[in-house]
């Protein structure tokens, strides 16, 4: 049984801004464990002119593209990692094909 969410279902849930954020997450240099925090991604988005909202990271996690980690620094930083790098790239590729 395949529990991976289908790409069309994921795309129905995401806006163009979510997809731009996913692209930043995909290409962001990861730490040793492949993790990144929302604050780092926010700064990367600002540098690239990509809209950012903390809740959008939660949205990406809710559709199965990111995984929230249990670690935080005093409850002030939420850490994430990509659930499946290949799936994230496939979603972006499919979105590009749909919006081209």
N, C-alpha and C positions, 0 to 999 in steps of 0.2 A: 504494500500500500504506500503510495506517494503522499507524504504530508506537506511537501513543498507547495506554497501557494502558487497559483497559476499567474503568469505574467499579465494576461488580460484583466484578471480580477484585481491585481495590484494596481495596474494603471487606471482602472476605474476610480480608485480611491485617492489618487494623487493628482495634485495640480502641477503646473509648470514650475512653480516655486519649490515644491517638494522635490521635484526631479533635479533642479539645479542644486539644491542642498545635498541630495544624494550623490551627485557628481563630486561636490567638494569633499564629502565624507570618503568617497571611494579613492580619491587621489591625495587625500591628506596623509602626510608621513605618520605612520603608526609607531607607537611605543613598542617596547620589547614584547608585550603581550598582545599587540595589535589593537590596543585601546586608544581612545581619544575622549576628551571631555567636551561638553557643549561650549564652554568658553573658548577653547582652542578653535573649534569649528566656527564660532561666531566671528572671531578675529580673521580667520581665513576668508570667510564670506565678505567681510567688510573690505578686505584687500582686493577681492575680485569683483566687488560691486554686486554681489548676490544677496538677495533679501534673506533675512534670518529671523526666525522666531523659535524660542526654546521648545514650544509645543510641537513644532514640525519634526523635531527629533523623535518625540514620542509617537507621532503619527507614523514615521518610518519604522519604528519598532513595532507598532501595532499591526502593520501589514507584513511583518516578517523580514524586513530588510536589515534592521539593526537589532542588537540585543543589548538591553540595559544590564549593566554589571552591578553587582552588589556593593562595590567599593565606592566610597565617596570621601571627600576630605571634610570632616566635620559636618557632613550633610549639605555642604555648599556646592559641590561639584558632582554632577552625575556623569559617569563614564559609560561609554558604549563601545561596541565593536560590530563590524559587519557580520551579519549572520551567515552570508554566503557571497563571497566576492563575485563568483561567476554569475549568480542570479542577479546581483546588483547591476553588473555590466549588461546582462541580457535585457533587463528592464529599461536601462538607458538606451540601449541599441534599438529596442522595439519602439520606445517613445519617440526617438529620432526618426524612425521610419514612418511612424504615424503622423508626426507633425511636419514632415518634409514636404 
